[in-house]
C-alpha cells in the first residue's frame, strides 16, 4: 500500500476547465494508522484561495476494497477505493450526487503522486500533486563534517 503513516508535504497544480495554466497547489497531510484503517488530516491551499481543511477516514470493508469518508472544506464526500495494488484508485461523491471525484495514487521518486478529477455541476477541475514524507533534520554536538570548508 502506498499510503503510509507520517507527515506528508505535497506540491502540485490545479487546472480548471478551459484554463491553459494551472494554479499552484500545496497540501500538508498527517496520516495516522490504527487497527481500523487510516485517518488523514491537514489542509490544502490553492493559489489565491483560502486554505481548506481536510479530514479523511479510510477503512477496509468486507469485499476487499476500502470505504472512504472525506471532508474537504465544506464538501462532505463518501466513496470507495482500491488501495492494495498499484495503481491505487478511488471514487468519491456527495449525497446530493452533484459532486463527484476520481483519483489515483502512484509511485514517484521518494514519495507518491496523487492525480484526479472533480466534477461539480457543470465545472470540471483536475489536479496533480507530488507528496514527500517530511524528514526532520537531526542535529547534535557530536556530528562532524568530513568536508573541508572553503576559506
VONUDREN-376872 format. One record per residue: residue in one letter; x, y, z of N, C-alpha, C, O in turn. Coordinates in steps of 0.2 Angstrom, whole numbers, padded with zeros to 4 digits, always signed. Layout:
<atoms>
AXYZXYZXYZXYZ
...
</atoms>
This chain:
<atoms>
X+0004-0006+0000+0000+0000+0000+0004+0006+0000+0009+0007+0004
X+0003+0011-0004+0007+0017-0005+0006+0022+0001+0010+0025+0003
X+0000+0022+0004-0002+0026+0009+0002+0024+0016+0000+0018+0018
X+0006+0028+0019+0010+0026+0025+0009+0031+0030+0009+0037+0028
X+0009+0030+0036+0009+0035+0042+0015+0039+0041+0020+0038+0039
X+0013+0046+0043+0019+0051+0044+0016+0057+0042+0010+0058+0041
X+0020+0062+0041+0018+0069+0040+0021+0070+0032+0027+0070+0031
X+0016+0071+0028+0017+0072+0021+0016+0079+0018+0011+0082+0020
X+0021+0081+0014+0020+0088+0011+0019+0087+0003+0023+0083+0000
X+0015+0090+0000+0014+0090-0007+0013+0096-0010+0011+0101-0008
X+0016+0096-0016+0016+0102-0021+0013+0100-0028+0015+0094-0030
X+0009+0104-0031+0007+0102-0037+0003+0108-0041+0005+0114-0039
X-0002+0106-0045-0006+0111-0048-0013+0109-0049-0015+0103-0048
X-0017+0114-0049-0024+0113-0050-0026+0117-0057-0025+0122-0058
X-0030+0113-0061-0031+0116-0068-0039+0116-0068-0042+0111-0068
X-0042+0122-0070-0049+0122-0071-0050+0121-0078-0046+0123-0083
X-0056+0119-0080-0058+0118-0087-0058+0124-0091-0060+0129-0089
X-0054+0124-0097-0054+0130-0101-0048+0134-0100-0046+0138-0104
X-0044+0133-0094-0038+0136-0092-0032+0133-0096-0032+0127-0096
X-0027+0137-0097-0021+0134-0100-0015+0134-0095-0011+0130-0096
X-0016+0137-0090-0011+0137-0084-0014+0135-0078-0020+0137-0076
X-0011+0131-0074-0013+0128-0068-0012+0133-0062-0007+0137-0063
X-0015+0132-0057-0014+0136-0051-0009+0132-0046-0010+0126-0046
X-0005+0135-0043+0000+0132-0038-0005+0129-0032-0010+0132-0030
X-0003+0123-0030-0007+0119-0025-0002+0116-0020+0003+0113-0022
X-0003+0117-0014+0001+0115-0008-0004+0111-0004-0009+0113-0002
X-0002+0105-0001-0006+0101+0003-0001+0098+0008+0004+0095+0007
X-0003+0099+0015+0000+0096+0020-0004+0091+0024-0010+0093+0026
X-0002+0085+0025-0007+0080+0027-0003+0075+0032+0003+0074+0031
X-0006+0074+0038-0004+0069+0043-0008+0063+0042-0014+0063+0043
X-0004+0057+0041-0008+0051+0041-0006+0047+0047+0000+0046+0049
X-0012+0044+0050-0011+0040+0056-0015+0034+0055-0020+0033+0052
X-0011+0028+0056-0014+0022+0055-0016+0019+0062-0013+0020+0067
X-0022+0015+0062-0024+0012+0068-0027+0005+0066-0026+0003+0060
X-0029+0001+0070-0031-0006+0069-0037-0006+0064-0039-0011+0061
X-0041+0000+0063-0047+0000+0059-0046+0004+0052-0050+0004+0048
X-0040+0006+0051-0038+0009+0045-0034+0015+0045-0029+0015+0049
X-0035+0021+0042-0031+0027+0042-0035+0033+0043-0041+0033+0040
X-0032+0038+0046-0035+0044+0046-0030+0049+0044-0025+0050+0046
X-0033+0054+0039-0029+0059+0036-0032+0066+0038-0038+0067+0037
X-0027+0070+0041-0030+0077+0042-0024+0082+0040-0019+0080+0039
X-0027+0088+0038-0022+0093+0035-0026+0098+0032-0032+0100+0033
X-0022+0101+0027-0025+0107+0024-0022+0107+0017-0017+0105+0015
X-0026+0110+0012-0024+0111+0005-0026+0118+0003-0031+0121+0005
X-0021+0121+0000-0021+0128-0002-0020+0129-0009-0014+0127-0012
X-0024+0132-0013-0023+0133-0020-0022+0141-0020-0024+0145-0016
X-0018+0143-0025-0016+0149-0027-0022+0154-0026-0027+0153-0029
X-0021+0160-0023-0026+0165-0022-0033+0163-0019-0038+0166-0020
X-0032+0157-0015-0038+0155-0012-0037+0153-0005-0031+0152-0003
X-0042+0154-0001-0041+0152+0007-0039+0145+0007-0042+0140+0003
X-0036+0143+0012-0034+0136+0014-0040+0132+0016-0045+0135+0019
X-0041+0126+0014-0047+0122+0015-0044+0116+0020-0039+0113+0018
X-0048+0115+0025-0046+0109+0030-0048+0103+0027-0053+0103+0023
X-0045+0098+0028-0047+0091+0026-0046+0086+0031-0042+0086+0035
X-0051+0081+0031-0051+0076+0035-0054+0070+0032-0059+0070+0029
X-0050+0064+0031-0052+0058+0028-0051+0052+0032-0046+0051+0035
X-0056+0048+0032-0056+0042+0035-0056+0036+0030-0061+0036+0026
X-0051+0031+0030-0051+0026+0026-0051+0019+0030-0046+0019+0034
X-0055+0015+0028-0056+0009+0032-0057+0003+0027-0061+0004+0023
X-0054-0003+0028-0056-0009+0024-0063-0011+0025-0066-0010+0030
X-0066-0014+0020-0073-0016+0020-0073-0024+0019-0067-0027+0018
X-0078-0027+0019-0079-0034+0019-0078-0037+0012-0078-0043+0011
X-0078-0033+0007-0077-0035+0000-0070-0034-0003-0069-0035-0009
X-0065-0032+0001-0058-0032-0001-0056-0025-0004-0051-0024-0006
X-0060-0020-0003-0059-0013-0005-0059-0009+0001-0059-0011+0007
X-0059-0002+0000-0059+0002+0006-0065+0007+0006-0066+0010+0000
X-0068+0009+0011-0073+0013+0012-0070+0020+0014-0065+0020+0018
X-0072+0026+0011-0069+0032+0012-0075+0037+0014-0080+0037+0012
X-0073+0041+0019-0077+0047+0022-0073+0053+0022-0068+0053+0026
X-0074+0058+0017-0069+0063+0016-0073+0070+0018-0079+0071+0016
X-0070+0075+0021-0072+0081+0022-0067+0086+0019-0061+0086+0022
X-0068+0090+0014-0063+0094+0011-0066+0101+0011-0071+0102+0007
X-0064+0106+0015-0068+0112+0015-0075+0111+0018-0076+0107+0023
X-0080+0113+0014-0087+0112+0015-0090+0106+0012-0095+0104+0014
X-0086+0103+0008-0089+0097+0005-0088+0091+0009-0083+0089+0012
X-0094+0087+0009-0094+0080+0013-0095+0075+0007-0100+0075+0004
X-0090+0070+0007-0090+0065+0002-0089+0058+0005-0086+0057+0010
X-0092+0053+0002-0091+0046+0003-0089+0043-0003-0089+0045-0008
X-0086+0037-0002-0083+0034-0008-0080+0027-0006-0081+0024-0001
X-0077+0025-0011-0074+0018-0011-0067+0019-0015-0066+0023-0019
X-0062+0014-0013-0055+0015-0016-0052+0008-0016-0054+0003-0012
X-0048+0006-0021-0044+0000-0021-0037+0002-0020-0034+0006-0024
X-0034+0000-0014-0028+0003-0011-0023-0003-0010-0017-0002-0008
X-0024-0009-0012-0020-0015-0010-0015-0016-0016-0010-0019-0015
X-0016-0014-0022-0012-0015-0028-0011-0009-0032-0016-0005-0032
X-0006-0008-0036-0005-0002-0040-0008-0003-0046-0008-0009-0049
X-0012+0002-0049-0012+0008-0047-0018+0009-0041-0023+0005-0042
X-0017+0013-0036-0022+0014-0031-0027+0019-0034-0026+0024-0037
X-0034+0017-0034-0039+0021-0037-0045+0022-0032-0046+0018-0027
X-0048+0028-0033-0054+0029-0029-0059+0033-0032-0058+0037-0037
X-0065+0033-0030-0071+0037-0032-0075+0040-0026-0076+0036-0021
X-0076+0046-0026-0080+0049-0021-0086+0053-0024-0085+0055-0029
X-0091+0054-0020-0097+0058-0022-0100+0061-0016-0099+0059-0010
X-0104+0066-0017-0108+0069-0011-0115+0066-0011-0117+0063-0016
X-0119+0067-0006-0125+0064-0005-0130+0066-0010-0134+0062-0013
X-0130+0073-0012-0134+0075-0017-0133+0073-0025-0136+0075-0029
X-0127+0070-0025-0125+0067-0032-0123+0073-0037-0124+0072-0043
X-0121+0079-0034-0120+0085-0038-0112+0086-0039-0110+0090-0042
X-0108+0082-0035-0101+0082-0035-0098+0075-0035-0100+0071-0030
X-0093+0074-0039-0090+0068-0039-0083+0069-0041-0081+0073-0044
X-0079+0064-0038-0071+0065-0039-0068+0058-0040-0070+0053-0037
X-0063+0057-0044-0059+0051-0045-0052+0053-0044-0050+0059-0045
X-0048+0048-0042-0041+0049-0040-0037+0043-0041-0040+0037-0041
X-0031+0044-0042-0026+0038-0042-0020+0040-0038-0018+0046-0038
X-0017+0035-0035-0010+0036-0031-0005+0032-0035-0007+0026-0037
X+0001+0034-0036+0006+0030-0039+0013+0032-0036+0014+0038-0034
X+0018+0028-0038+0024+0029-0035+0028+0035-0039+0027+0035-0045
X+0031+0039-0036+0036+0044-0039+0042+0044-0034+0042+0041-0029
X+0048+0047-0037+0054+0047-0033+0053+0049-0026+0050+0055-0025
X+0055+0045-0021+0054+0047-0014+0047+0049-0011+0047+0053-0007
X+0042+0046-0014+0036+0048-0012+0030+0045-0016+0031+0039-0019
X+0025+0048-0017+0019+0046-0021+0016+0052-0025+0016+0057-0022
X+0013+0050-0031+0009+0055-0034+0002+0054-0033-0001+0049-0032
X-0002+0060-0033-0009+0060-0032-0012+0064-0038-0011+0070-0038
X-0016+0061-0042-0019+0064-0048-0026+0062-0048-0028+0057-0047
X-0030+0067-0050-0038+0066-0051-0042+0071-0054-0039+0076-0056
X-0048+0070-0054-0053+0075-0057-0059+0076-0052-0060+0071-0048
X-0062+0082-0052-0068+0083-0048-0073+0086-0053-0071+0091-0057
X-0079+0084-0053-0084+0087-0057-0090+0089-0052-0092+0085-0048
X-0091+0096-0053-0097+0099-0048-0101+0102-0053-0099+0107-0056
X-0107+0100-0054-0112+0103-0058-0109+0103-0065-0108+0098-0068
X-0108+0109-0068-0105+0109-0075-0098+0111-0075-0095+0113-0080
X-0094+0111-0069-0087+0113-0069-0083+0107-0068-0084+0103-0063
X-0077+0106-0071-0073+0101-0070-0066+0104-0068-0063+0108-0072
X-0063+0101-0063-0056+0103-0061-0052+0096-0061-0054+0091-0061
X-0045+0097-0063-0040+0092-0062-0034+0094-0058-0033+0100-0058
X-0031+0089-0054-0026+0091-0050-0020+0086-0051-0022+0080-0053
X-0014+0087-0049-0009+0083-0048-0004+0086-0043-0002+0091-0043
X-0002+0081-0038+0002+0083-0033+0007+0078-0031+0006+0072-0032
X+0013+0080-0030+0019+0075-0028+0020+0076-0021+0021+0081-0018
X+0019+0070-0017+0019+0070-0010+0026+0067-0008+0028+0062-0011
X+0029+0070-0003+0035+0068+0000+0035+0068+0008+0032+0072+0011
X+0037+0062+0011+0037+0062+0018+0042+0067+0021+0048+0068+0019
X+0040+0071+0026+0044+0076+0029+0050+0072+0033+0048+0067+0037
X+0055+0074+0032+0061+0072+0035+0064+0077+0040+0066+0082+0038
X+0064+0076+0046+0067+0080+0051+0074+0080+0051+0077+0075+0051
X+0077+0086+0051+0085+0086+0052+0087+0086+0059+0084+0089+0063
X+0091+0081+0060+0093+0079+0067+0100+0082+0068+0105+0080+0064
X+0101+0087+0072+0107+0090+0074+0110+0087+0081+0106+0086+0085
X+0116+0087+0081+0119+0085+0088+0126+0088+0088+0129+0090+0083
X+0129+0089+0094+0135+0091+0095+0141+0087+0093+0146+0089+0092
X+0139+0080+0092+0144+0075+0091+0144+0074+0083+0147+0069+0081
X+0141+0078+0079+0141+0077+0072+0147+0081+0069+0148+0087+0070
X+0151+0078+0065+0157+0081+0062+0157+0081+0054+0155+0075+0052
X+0158+0086+0051+0158+0086+0044+0165+0084+0041+0170+0086+0044
X+0165+0080+0036+0171+0077+0033+0173+0081+0027+0179+0080+0024
X+0170+0086+0026+0171+0091+0020+0175+0097+0023+0173+0100+0028
X+0180+0099+0019+0184+0105+0021+0179+0111+0019+0176+0111+0014
X+0180+0116+0024+0176+0122+0022+0180+0127+0018+0187+0127+0019
X+0177+0130+0013+0181+0135+0009+0183+0141+0013+0179+0143+0018
X+0189+0144+0012+0191+0150+0015+0190+0156+0011+0191+0161+0014
</atoms>
